[in-house]
Amino acid sequence: MSMWQQTQTSFGEVAGSAFNFLEESFNKSISTVSGEFADMLTNVRQSVVSHRAFRSAVAAGRRLRYGGTTDEVRELFTVGEMQNAPIVMEPGLVAMPEYRELYNENRAAGFENGFSQNDNFRGSAYMLTDHNYRMVTNGLSTQYDEERIWSFTTPHIHDGDYNKADQIDFMKVWARARKLDWEDEDPYSQMNAGCSI
């Protein structure tokens, strides 16, 4: 049984003319190379396709399960919910300082089909210079030492800013995201990618 017949997704067995074409093309190409090299190519193909198919299947399953919710700020509990966060939450989630640093360096996705396509400040926004970070932390304690509790307050309240309940939901999601292994799963990648750490 070839690898094309064994490949499975969360929706069942993968089949179709695209896979038949790819399988035929690969088999024609591999017949022109020597035995050991052909075996090595077959093994590499198997590992690449398995890994990509698995990540794509997981991402598709998560979109079906967690996508389509109301577009409002709410507490998110799982990596699947984070990766398919409501659109209104995307800027605030990417503003998490540890994540924003990787995102600015193009080592994290930052909602590749959403927020990152419209972010004009990628590469230049860090904490206090990031409008989204300021909106999430406006009026909240952001630093603590034994003598002082630091708080940053934005002088103007704009339409669409987050209320205190929303801000607390963001803080909870940030705390959960910090506990994840970002190399395995980028918490804010809609395609279930990993971060380059």
Secondary structure, 3 states (H helix, E strand, C coil): CCHHHHCEECCEECCCHHHHHHHHHHHHHHCCCCHHHHHHHHHHHHHHHHHHHHHHHHHHHHHHHHCCCCCCCCCCCCHHHHHCCCHHHHHHHHCCHHHHHHHHCCCCCCCCCCHHHHCCCCCCCCHHHCHHHHHHHCCCEEEECCCCEEECCCCCCCCCCCCHHHHHHHHHHHHHHHCCCCCCCCCCCCCCCCCCC
